[in-house]
Amino acid sequence: MIDSQSAEGFSLEIAYTEYKFFPSPDPVILAARQCFSKTATELARRKGKSIVPLTSADMNATSNRNVVDAKYLVNVTGNVRFALK
């Protein structure tokens, strides 16, 4: 979901879920951040723009694990800046 948008870029929030039998959030958070990066790149491409490369510091990830069904829910938010041409 795009929260806000300007000429410089946009704010993006994604929700990522993954089943993980053993409790280990790090690989799930990494996959969620990769999904965030791919989504941001695709959204910018649809606008005919490219983005400044994202780092882990640009993305805020929070994770929760449902112990009943062993699924992680990771929310990733961040600001995406368009690259200058």
C-alpha positions in Angstrom: 0.0 0.0 0.0 1.3 3.4 -0.9 0.8 5.7 2.0 1.9 9.0 0.5 3.4 10.2 -2.7 5.4 13.2 -3.9 7.7 14.2 -6.8 10.7 12.8 -4.7 9.2 9.4 -4.0 6.6 7.6 -2.0 6.0 5.8 1.3 5.3 2.1 1.1 3.9 -0.5 3.5 3.7 -4.2 2.7 2.5 -7.2 4.8 4.4 -10.5 4.2 3.4 -13.9 5.6 5.3 -17.1 5.6 4.9 -20.5 7.3 7.9 -21.4 9.5 7.7 -24.5 11.7 10.8 -23.6 13.8 10.7 -20.1 15.3 13.4 -18.2 13.4 12.3 -14.7 12.3 15.5 -13.6 10.6 15.0 -15.4 7.3 11.4 -14.3 7.1 12.3 -10.7 7.7 15.0 -10.9 5.0 12.5 -12.3 2.6 10.0 -9.6 3.5 12.6 -6.9 2.9 13.4 -8.4 -0.5 9.7 -8.3 -1.4 9.5 -4.7 -0.3 12.5 -3.8 -2.6 11.0 -5.7 -5.6 7.6 -4.0 -5.0 9.1 -0.6 -4.7 11.2 -1.1 -7.9 8.1 -2.3 -9.9 5.9 0.6 -8.7 8.6 3.1 -9.7 9.0 1.4 -13.1 5.3 1.7 -13.7 5.7 5.5 -13.3 8.7 5.5 -15.7 11.2 6.1 -12.9 14.0 4.3 -11.0 14.7 4.4 -7.3 17.7 5.0 -5.1 19.0 1.7 -3.9 17.4 0.6 -0.6 19.3 -0.4 2.5 18.1 -2.2 5.6 18.2 1.2 7.3 15.6 2.5 4.8 13.1 -0.3 5.8 11.4 -0.8 9.2 10.3 -4.4 9.7 8.2 -5.8 12.5 7.4 -9.5 12.9 4.8 -11.5 14.8 4.5 -15.3 14.9 1.1 -17.0 15.4 2.0 -20.0 17.5 -1.2 -21.8 16.5 -0.5 -22.0 12.7 3.2 -21.2 12.8 2.9 -18.3 10.4 5.0 -15.2 10.6 3.4 -11.9 9.7 6.1 -9.2 8.8 5.1 -5.6 8.1 7.7 -3.6 6.3 7.4 0.2 5.9 9.8 2.7 4.4 10.3 5.8 2.3 11.3 5.2 -1.3 13.2 7.9 -3.2 13.3 8.3 -6.9 16.7 8.4 -8.5 17.8 11.5 -10.3 18.4 11.0 -14.0 
